[in-house]
């Protein structure tokens, strides 16, 4: 068997190795649901801003894929948003300089990399991803575990979860993105919730079945 963590990664592989399709299977990453919930209770110094919607990004600060300027531009265009950026990477200084250039340092916080990002995520109104491409981000599973709404440019799926059912999927174009996020906030749209423990159990059963063969 060839196991992939998203349909996107499987499909990319099959462009070159179509003859192996019958051996492929998509089983997403496994996470410890209870551990994430427990870790989210840890106290942190940052406090959620009052009278603002808090967006939280968690990930590597690498502009080649993450395109975090899109999220920064959302803060510029939508005054009721504050943004916490949890993570580090080669383009952190570039993002910080861009934030200063737009005079948004009072509304955008760079926390650096955190071994436990969950106390920050639990405070979010929305977890945001503005990438050009992803597989199936573990951040999705963490956000779903913490019952957080997700705004994302990546409509990914595996064989059990289609993120179109559980996240607000937005365009990658800056202007369209701003209008779509404004509509989401204005209408206070909510997506379906999910019992991730049940899906984790199914994934484990699939893995056990494969190895038992």
C-alpha positions as YAML, in Angstrom:
chain: A
units: angstrom
residues:
- id: 1
  name: UNK
  ca: [0.00, 0.00, 0.00]
- id: 2
  name: UNK
  ca: [0.96, 3.62, -0.59]
- id: 3
  name: UNK
  ca: [-0.62, 5.79, 2.10]
- id: 4
  name: UNK
  ca: [-1.11, 9.53, 1.59]
- id: 5
  name: UNK
  ca: [-2.28, 12.17, 4.07]
- id: 6
  name: UNK
  ca: [-4.53, 13.98, 1.57]
- id: 7
  name: UNK
  ca: [-6.23, 13.50, -1.77]
- id: 8
  name: UNK
  ca: [-4.08, 16.33, -3.13]
- id: 9
  name: UNK
  ca: [-0.83, 14.51, -2.40]
- id: 10
  name: UNK
  ca: [-2.22, 11.25, -3.79]
- id: 11
  name: UNK
  ca: [-3.39, 12.92, -6.99]
- id: 12
  name: UNK
  ca: [-0.02, 14.63, -7.48]
- id: 13
  name: UNK
  ca: [1.67, 11.24, -7.18]
- id: 14
  name: UNK
  ca: [-0.74, 9.55, -9.61]
- id: 15
  name: UNK
  ca: [0.02, 12.10, -12.33]
- id: 16
  name: UNK
  ca: [3.32, 10.26, -12.72]
- id: 17
  name: UNK
  ca: [2.50, 6.75, -11.45]
- id: 18
  name: UNK
  ca: [-1.06, 6.10, -12.65]
- id: 19
  name: UNK
  ca: [-0.42, 2.35, -12.75]
- id: 20
  name: UNK
  ca: [-0.13, 2.25, -8.93]
- id: 21
  name: UNK
  ca: [-3.55, 3.76, -8.25]
- id: 22
  name: UNK
  ca: [-5.05, 0.52, -6.86]
- id: 23
  name: UNK
  ca: [-2.36, 0.45, -4.18]
- id: 24
  name: UNK
  ca: [-3.02, 3.99, -2.95]
- id: 25
  name: UNK
  ca: [-5.06, 5.01, 0.06]
- id: 26
  name: UNK
  ca: [-5.64, 8.31, 1.87]
- id: 27
  name: UNK
  ca: [-5.45, 8.24, 5.66]
- id: 28
  name: UNK
  ca: [-4.97, 11.58, 7.34]
- id: 29
  name: UNK
  ca: [-2.52, 12.36, 10.12]
- id: 30
  name: UNK
  ca: [-3.47, 11.09, 13.55]
- id: 31
  name: UNK
  ca: [-3.59, 13.49, 16.49]
- id: 32
  name: UNK
  ca: [-4.15, 13.07, 20.23]
- id: 33
  name: UNK
  ca: [-7.53, 14.74, 20.70]
- id: 34
  name: UNK
  ca: [-7.57, 14.63, 24.51]
- id: 35
  name: UNK
  ca: [-4.00, 15.88, 24.81]
- id: 36
  name: UNK
  ca: [-4.79, 18.88, 22.60]
- id: 37
  name: UNK
  ca: [-7.86, 19.73, 24.68]
- id: 38
  name: UNK
  ca: [-5.86, 19.48, 27.91]
- id: 39
  name: UNK
  ca: [-2.95, 21.53, 26.59]
- id: 40
  name: UNK
  ca: [-5.32, 24.28, 25.44]
- id: 41
  name: UNK
  ca: [-6.08, 25.03, 29.11]
- id: 42
  name: UNK
  ca: [-2.54, 26.29, 29.80]
- id: 43
  name: UNK
  ca: [-2.33, 29.99, 30.70]
- id: 44
  name: UNK
  ca: [-0.54, 32.40, 28.34]
- id: 45
  name: UNK
  ca: [0.26, 36.08, 28.74]
- id: 46
  name: UNK
  ca: [-1.49, 37.21, 25.56]
- id: 47
  name: UNK
  ca: [-5.10, 38.28, 26.06]
- id: 48
  name: UNK
  ca: [-7.82, 38.30, 23.47]
- id: 49
  name: UNK
  ca: [-8.57, 41.84, 22.23]
- id: 50
  name: UNK
  ca: [-11.92, 43.32, 23.17]
- id: 51
  name: UNK
  ca: [-14.44, 44.25, 20.49]
- id: 52
  name: UNK
  ca: [-12.36, 42.57, 17.79]
- id: 53
  name: UNK
  ca: [-12.53, 39.29, 15.95]
- id: 54
  name: UNK
  ca: [-9.35, 37.37, 16.64]
- id: 55
  name: UNK
  ca: [-7.79, 35.47, 13.74]
- id: 56
  name: UNK
  ca: [-4.98, 33.04, 14.58]
- id: 57
  name: UNK
  ca: [-2.48, 31.58, 12.13]
- id: 58
  name: UNK
  ca: [-0.28, 28.64, 13.19]
- id: 59
  name: UNK
  ca: [2.51, 27.42, 10.96]
- id: 60
  name: UNK
  ca: [5.89, 27.96, 9.35]
- id: 61
  name: UNK
  ca: [6.51, 31.51, 8.11]
- id: 62
  name: UNK
  ca: [7.54, 30.62, 4.58]
- id: 63
  name: UNK
  ca: [6.06, 32.84, 1.87]
- id: 64
  name: UNK
  ca: [6.71, 30.34, -0.92]
- id: 65
  name: UNK
  ca: [3.61, 28.44, 0.19]
- id: 66
  name: UNK
  ca: [1.90, 30.17, 3.16]
- id: 67
  name: UNK
  ca: [1.33, 33.60, 1.52]
- id: 68
  name: UNK
  ca: [0.68, 35.20, 4.88]
- id: 69
  name: UNK
  ca: [0.59, 38.71, 3.39]
- id: 70
  name: UNK
  ca: [-2.97, 37.83, 2.40]
- id: 71
  name: UNK
  ca: [-3.93, 37.51, 6.07]
- id: 72
  name: UNK
  ca: [-2.06, 40.71, 6.94]
- id: 73
  name: UNK
  ca: [-3.92, 42.54, 4.17]
- id: 74
  name: UNK
  ca: [-7.21, 41.30, 5.61]
- id: 75
  name: UNK
  ca: [-6.34, 43.05, 8.88]
- id: 76
  name: UNK
  ca: [-5.57, 46.22, 6.92]
- id: 77
  name: UNK
  ca: [-8.87, 46.16, 5.06]
- id: 78
  name: UNK
  ca: [-11.17, 44.92, 7.84]
- id: 79
  name: UNK
  ca: [-10.83, 47.08, 10.94]
- id: 80
  name: UNK
  ca: [-12.59, 44.68, 13.31]
- id: 81
  name: UNK
  ca: [-9.90, 41.98, 12.89]
- id: 82
  name: UNK
  ca: [-6.80, 41.36, 15.01]
- id: 83
  name: UNK
  ca: [-4.30, 38.66, 14.05]
- id: 84
  name: UNK
  ca: [-1.95, 36.47, 16.06]
- id: 85
  name: UNK
  ca: [0.80, 34.77, 14.08]
- id: 86
  name: UNK
  ca: [2.13, 31.69, 15.87]
- id: 87
  name: UNK
  ca: [5.29, 30.28, 14.34]
- id: 88
  name: UNK
  ca: [8.69, 31.08, 12.90]
- id: 89
  name: UNK
  ca: [10.50, 30.63, 9.63]
- id: 90
  name: UNK
  ca: [12.70, 32.21, 6.96]
- id: 91
  name: UNK
  ca: [10.22, 34.97, 6.11]
- id: 92
  name: UNK
  ca: [9.30, 36.13, 9.61]
- id: 93
  name: UNK
  ca: [11.28, 39.39, 9.31]
- id: 94
  name: UNK
  ca: [9.75, 40.11, 5.92]
- id: 95
  name: UNK
  ca: [6.26, 39.67, 7.38]
- id: 96
  name: UNK
  ca: [7.14, 41.82, 10.40]
- id: 97
  name: UNK
  ca: [8.52, 44.57, 8.14]
- id: 98
  name: UNK
  ca: [5.39, 44.41, 5.98]
- id: 99
  name: UNK
  ca: [3.24, 44.72, 9.11]
- id: 100
  name: UNK
  ca: [5.22, 47.81, 10.19]
- id: 101
  name: UNK
  ca: [4.94, 49.31, 6.71]
- id: 102
  name: UNK
  ca: [1.15, 49.01, 6.89]
- id: 103
  name: UNK
  ca: [1.18, 50.42, 10.46]
- id: 104
  name: UNK
  ca: [-0.57, 47.34, 11.86]
- id: 105
  name: UNK
  ca: [1.75, 46.49, 14.75]
- id: 106
  name: UNK
  ca: [-1.01, 47.33, 17.26]
- id: 107
  name: UNK
  ca: [-3.34, 44.75, 15.67]
- id: 108
  name: UNK
  ca: [-0.94, 41.99, 14.57]
- id: 109
  name: UNK
  ca: [1.11, 40.01, 17.10]
- id: 110
  name: UNK
  ca: [4.06, 37.76, 16.22]
- id: 111
  name: UNK
  ca: [4.53, 35.31, 19.08]
- id: 112
  name: UNK
  ca: [7.28, 33.20, 17.55]
- id: 113
  name: UNK
  ca: [7.22, 29.41, 17.56]
- id: 114
  name: UNK
  ca: [5.35, 27.79, 20.45]
- id: 115
  name: UNK
  ca: [5.75, 24.20, 21.59]
- id: 116
  name: UNK
  ca: [2.13, 24.44, 22.73]
- id: 117
  name: UNK
  ca: [0.07, 26.61, 20.34]
- id: 118
  name: UNK
  ca: [-3.29, 25.41, 21.66]
- id: 119
  name: UNK
  ca: [-3.87, 28.07, 24.38]
- id: 120
  name: UNK
  ca: [-3.55, 30.64, 21.58]
- id: 121
  name: UNK
  ca: [-5.81, 28.73, 19.22]
- id: 122
  name: UNK
  ca: [-8.53, 28.30, 21.85]
- id: 123
  name: UNK
  ca: [-8.82, 32.10, 22.12]
- id: 124
  name: UNK
  ca: [-9.40, 32.51, 18.37]
- id: 125
  name: UNK
  ca: [-12.67, 33.38, 16.74]
- id: 126
  name: UNK
  ca: [-11.24, 31.95, 13.52]
- id: 127
  name: UNK
  ca: [-8.18, 29.91, 12.58]
- id: 128
  name: UNK
  ca: [-6.93, 31.24, 9.25]
- id: 129
  name: UNK
  ca: [-4.82, 29.73, 6.46]
- id: 130
  name: UNK
  ca: [-4.09, 31.69, 3.29]
- id: 131
  name: UNK
  ca: [-1.72, 29.26, 1.56]
- id: 132
  name: UNK
  ca: [-1.31, 28.67, -2.15]
- id: 133
  name: UNK
  ca: [-1.16, 24.92, -1.57]
- id: 134
  name: UNK
  ca: [-1.24, 22.39, 1.27]
- id: 135
  name: UNK
  ca: [-1.85, 18.70, 1.74]
- id: 136
  name: UNK
  ca: [-4.26, 18.26, 4.63]
- id: 137
  name: UNK
  ca: [-2.86, 20.58, 7.34]
- id: 138
  name: UNK
  ca: [-2.68, 19.19, 10.87]
- id: 139
  name: UNK
  ca: [-3.85, 22.69, 11.88]
- id: 140
  name: UNK
  ca: [-7.27, 21.76, 10.48]
- id: 141
  name: UNK
  ca: [-7.51, 18.76, 12.79]
- id: 142
  name: UNK
  ca: [-6.33, 20.80, 15.77]
- id: 143
  name: UNK
  ca: [-8.86, 23.55, 15.03]
- id: 144
  name: UNK
  ca: [-11.68, 21.02, 14.66]
- id: 145
  name: UNK
  ca: [-10.66, 19.41, 17.95]
- id: 146
  name: UNK
  ca: [-10.95, 22.81, 19.68]
- id: 147
  name: UNK
  ca: [-14.27, 23.59, 17.89]
- id: 148
  name: UNK
  ca: [-12.79, 26.61, 16.15]
- id: 149
  name: UNK
  ca: [-14.19, 28.06, 12.94]
- id: 150
  name: UNK
  ca: [-11.73, 27.94, 10.04]
- id: 151
  name: UNK
  ca: [-11.25, 30.39, 7.18]
- id: 152
  name: UNK
  ca: [-9.00, 28.97, 4.48]
- id: 153
  name: UNK
  ca: [-7.96, 29.04, 0.84]
- id: 154
  name: UNK
  ca: [-7.41, 25.25, 0.83]
- id: 155
  name: UNK
  ca: [-10.51, 23.06, 0.15]
- id: 156
  name: UNK
  ca: [-8.75, 19.79, 0.92]
- id: 157
  name: UNK
  ca: [-10.16, 16.42, 1.97]
- id: 158
  name: UNK
  ca: [-9.33, 12.85, 2.85]
- id: 159
  name: UNK
  ca: [-11.53, 9.76, 2.59]
- id: 160
  name: UNK
  ca: [-13.44, 10.66, 5.78]
- id: 161
  name: UNK
  ca: [-13.47, 14.46, 6.00]
- id: 162
  name: UNK
  ca: [-14.23, 17.02, 3.29]
- id: 163
  name: UNK
  ca: [-13.18, 20.44, 4.61]
- id: 164
  name: UNK
  ca: [-15.83, 22.15, 2.49]
- id: 165
  name: UNK
  ca: [-18.28, 20.90, 5.12]
- id: 166
  name: UNK
  ca: [-16.30, 22.23, 8.08]
- id: 167
  name: UNK
  ca: [-14.46, 25.37, 6.93]
- id: 168
  name: UNK
  ca: [-15.19, 28.65, 5.18]
- id: 169
  name: UNK
  ca: [-13.37, 28.29, 1.85]
- id: 170
  name: UNK
  ca: [-12.33, 31.64, 0.34]
- id: 171
  name: UNK
  ca: [-10.67, 32.77, -2.88]
- id: 172
  name: UNK
  ca: [-6.92, 33.44, -3.13]
- id: 173
  name: UNK
  ca: [-7.48, 36.76, -4.90]
- id: 174
  name: UNK
  ca: [-6.94, 39.60, -2.40]
- id: 175
  name: UNK
  ca: [-10.02, 41.66, -3.28]
- id: 176
  name: UNK
  ca: [-12.38, 38.68, -3.42]
- id: 177
  name: UNK
  ca: [-10.91, 37.39, -0.17]
- id: 178
  name: UNK
  ca: [-11.66, 40.65, 1.66]
- id: 179
  name: UNK
  ca: [-15.28, 40.71, 0.47]
- id: 180
  name: UNK
  ca: [-15.82, 37.05, 1.35]
- id: 181
  name: UNK
  ca: [-14.41, 37.45, 4.86]
- id: 182
  name: UNK
  ca: [-16.53, 40.55, 5.41]
- id: 183
  name: UNK
  ca: [-19.60, 38.50, 4.47]
- id: 184
  name: UNK
  ca: [-18.60, 35.65, 6.79]
- id: 185
  name: UNK
  ca: [-18.20, 38.06, 9.72]
- id: 186
  name: UNK
  ca: [-21.35, 40.03, 8.91]
- id: 187
  name: UNK
  ca: [-23.55, 36.97, 8.61]
- id: 188
  name: UNK
  ca: [-21.83, 35.22, 11.53]
- id: 189
  name: UNK
  ca: [-21.85, 32.01, 9.50]
- id: 190
  name: UNK
  ca: [-21.19, 28.78, 11.33]
- id: 191
  name: UNK
  ca: [-20.02, 25.50, 9.83]
- id: 192
  name: UNK
  ca: [-20.74, 21.94, 10.90]
- id: 193
  name: UNK
  ca: [-19.02, 20.59, 14.01]
- id: 194
  name: UNK
  ca: [-17.37, 17.20, 14.13]
- id: 195
  name: UNK
  ca: [-16.57, 14.50, 16.68]
- id: 196
  name: UNK
  ca: [-12.97, 14.01, 15.64]
- id: 197
  name: UNK
  ca: [-12.40, 11.12, 18.07]
- id: 198
  name: UNK
  ca: [-14.81, 9.00, 16.04]
- id: 199
  name: UNK
  ca: [-12.92, 9.71, 12.83]
- id: 200
  name: UNK
  ca: [-9.57, 9.06, 14.49]
- id: 201
  name: UNK
  ca: [-10.84, 5.64, 15.51]
- id: 202
  name: UNK
  ca: [-11.83, 4.88, 11.90]
- id: 203
  name: UNK
  ca: [-8.38, 5.93, 10.68]
- id: 204
  name: UNK
  ca: [-6.69, 3.67, 13.19]
- id: 205
  name: UNK
  ca: [-8.90, 0.77, 12.11]
- id: 206
  name: UNK
  ca: [-7.91, 1.38, 8.48]
- id: 207
  name: UNK
  ca: [-4.22, 1.37, 9.39]
- id: 208
  name: UNK
  ca: [-4.56, -1.77, 11.47]
- id: 209
  name: UNK
  ca: [-6.37, -3.50, 8.62]
- id: 210
  name: UNK
  ca: [-3.57, -2.63, 6.20]
- id: 211
  name: UNK
  ca: [-0.82, -3.86, 8.53]
- id: 212
  name: UNK
  ca: [-2.76, -7.01, 9.47]
- id: 213
  name: UNK
  ca: [-2.88, -7.96, 5.80]
...
